Amino acid sequence: MLITILLSLMMMAGLFLMLWSGVGFIQDKKFFSSAPKEAIEVTPDYVPERFKGQHAVGYVMAALSLVLMGGAVILGAWDGIKNEYGFWQFFVRFLVMLLLLKAFDVIFFDWVLLCNQGFGFFTHYYPQVGSVYNRSLFGYNKKTHITHVICFFPACAILAWICTLL
C-alpha cells in the first residue's frame, strides 16, 4: 500500500505541474476549458510572454507532467506484475491512485487554490479573476468530478485485466 500512496503522490505532482504549465506558462485560453465560465469570461485571450521562451517552457512542463502521471501507472503495473498481483489487487491499486488524485484535485485545486485563492496562484497570473474566484464557486464542476469517478471503475478494471494478462 505504501507504493500505491507514493505513486499517487507522483500523479499529484504531475497534475500540479500540468496546472502550473497551463496557467503560468502556456497561458492559452483554450486550455482553460475546466475553469468556471465566470473566470473564462474575464480572462484575456492573449497574454504576452513575460520572458522569451515562456510558452516553450510551459509545453516542456506539460510533457513532463504527462510522463510523471503515466510513469506512475506504469510503475504501479510493473510492481504489481513483479509481485504477482491478481486482478483485484491491481484494480484496488489503480482505483486508490485515481481516487486520491481526484481528492487532491477537489481539495487542493478547487477548494484551496480556486475558492480560497490559496497562495494567490491564479491571481498571480491573471489578476482579473480575483473578484470571480470565491467560496461560492466550490462545486461548480461537481458533475465532471462525479463522471470521472464513475469512469474510474471501468478504467481500473480494464487496466487490471491488461496487467493480469502480462
C-alpha positions, 0 to 999 in steps of 0.5 A, a space after each residue: 500500500 505504501 507504493 500505491 500512496 507514493 505513486 499517487 503522490 507522483 500523479 499529484 505532482 504531475 497534475 500540479 505541474 500540468 496546472 502550473 504549465 497551463 496557467 503560468 506558462 502556456 497561458 492559452 485560453 483554450 486550455 482553460 476549458 475546466 475553469 468556471 465560465 465566470 473566470 473564462 469570461 474575464 480572462 484575456 485571450 492573449 497574454 504576452 510572454 513575460 520572458 522569451 521562451 515562456 510558452 516553450 517552457 510551459 509545453 516542456 512542463 506539460 510533457 513532463 507532467 504527462 510522463 510523471 502521471 503515466 510513469 506512475 501507472 506504469 510503475 504501479 503495473 510493473 510492481 504489481 506484475 513483479 509481485 504477482 498481483 491478481 486482478 483485484 489487487 491491481 484494480 484496488 491499486 489503480 482505483 486508490 491512485 485515481 481516487 486520491 488524485 481526484 481528492 487532491 484535485 477537489 481539495 487542493 485545486 478547487 477548494 484551496 487554490 480556486 475558492 480560497 485563492 490559496 497562495 494567490 496562484 491564479 491571481 498571480 497570473 491573471 489578476 482579473 479573476 480575483 473578484 470571480 474566484 470565491 467560496 461560492 464557486 466550490 462545486 461548480 464542476 461537481 458533475 465532471 468530478 462525479 463522471 470521472 469517478 464513475 469512469 474510474 471503475 471501468 478504467 481500473 478494471 480494464 487496466 487490471 485485466 491488461 496487467 493480469 494478462 502480462 
